[in-house]
């Protein structure tokens, strides 16, 4: 008797979980939506499995040394990811160094200073920067930015600062600096949009309190900024996630040579651009497998970086109901 | 004391001016990029360019096949991505509660952040490898995967804007939840969902990386979904990295076409939603 009612109890719990209303149409509807939602989880799992199984050959062959070897020589069958890791991280850091101060400045201007009739259209124009496709930035980088850097900026830097290793090396216009600048333009709208939401989520009473104590406008803004530190950190990491995975624009201007050099002028190579450039030309299973392993690394890194950023931004904007618009 | 006060005021003025300059620089970067594209692109733009397929150097040719290819890819990806994305949005807003829905939202958000080139590799592994050739279908699926999380999140936000009293009213009249959602909530949010879908389409119409080894590219007009297909973005990339001036000029003109499409959608959405958002 008890077994039966237990079984029945389990059934009704299950039934209730799917459809609290007890309506069959609801049960079907809720089940379908749940199925599609679980499909998302399935896609992410499938990505990990597919990338891991396609890169198995390379994983077995090189193991951990894939990450530490700096030799990338498809002809000899040597594959090491270090130059790509270096290029990816270096270009992203350059991008952040340039774009973070700008993004915070833009966000401050739009939230704290500009009157509404200026903040709205200007904010829209800044967001439009994020709508420009990557390949368009690439075209612009090849034909406009790279020649400017090659002919004017880099010779100047080399002349005055060549004693710093960063500014030595041959000047081609295609290299870390060009890639970093393009990336900076691309992530600025993303970071500034999130910082904007974060600043807008800081309660107005904080501003009033600071001003009431006799703070100047800038001192008041600093109070607001301190309040927004976790969210701003999240925004920066979100920008980092975007910069790490950005492909086309970087591929077109970074020079695509798997070498590790401290120089900002020398060509470099990122994980994403290596995949974009070599995937269709990869001859041999090991070569292809090594490229997929690069993809796996990029996937895992951006997954962790983005997840971390989301947690930070969520915690800040959730209480006030703010929404990360650009993200 | 007075001196430090002056210093404080000066710092304040300096810093607030700097923030204005940051904004000015970002906006001028946008305008410079846009006007430069218009200036370089307009010269090579003509009817033949928009309707012809690529020809060898010196024979002109155009990007007609790439424009058609891009539209085909957009149709495939919208056909797959929109329904799935809207369903996920409905789940997140109307159905999911507790830990599972948090997990799904987290997954959807991180899916947005996955580099599109990785999506390309994934689709290569699950579609191109088993089918043994590049295809328009694979390209469409890759774009759909990028589209789904964007559509899902905007749908969720739009559904959440629908007042609770509307749901309660319909439920009080005895309607089951599925009818409330399909018949009341979604229609109330329809224009918001549509603008979200348009933005997602604008976003994927500029994607290049996931198409490189799924749709691959082609020099001919598309004939079958099962074959490689040209796209505007991949064409721009191939022309831009080529060594020929004539192709460079075509790359600029194609860029102008692409930018008109992408910015056109963005600006249109902006004007449609001006009254509703914020």
Interface residues (C-beta under 8 A of the other chain):
Chain A: X19 X21 X23 X25 X26 X28 X29 X30 X32 X33 X34 X36 X37 X38 X39 X40 X41 X43 X44 X46 X47 X50 X51 X53 X54 X101 X102 X105 X106 X108 X109 X110 X113 X114 X120 X122 X124 X125 X126 X128 X129 X131 X132 X133 X134 X135 X136 X137 X138 X139 X140 X142 X143 X144 X185 X188 X189 X192 X216 X217 X218 X219 X221 X238 X241 X242 X244 X245 X246 X247 X248 X252 X272 X275 X276 X279 X280 X291 X292 X295 X298 X299 X302 X303 X305 X306 X307 X309 X310 X323 X327
Chain B: X8 X9 X11 X12 X15 X16 X18 X19 X20 X21 X22 X23 X25 X26 X27 X29 X30 X33 X36 X37 X40 X84 X87 X88 X90 X91 X92 X94 X95 X96 X101 X103 X104 X106 X107 X108 X109 X110 X111 X112 X113 X114 X115 X116 X117 X118 X120 X121 X122 X124 X125 X126 X129 X145 X148 X149 X152 X157 X176 X177 X178 X179 X181 X182 X202 X203 X205 X206 X207 X208 X209 X212 X213 X216 X233 X236 X237 X240 X241 X248 X251 X252 X255 X258 X259 X262 X263 X266 X270 X278
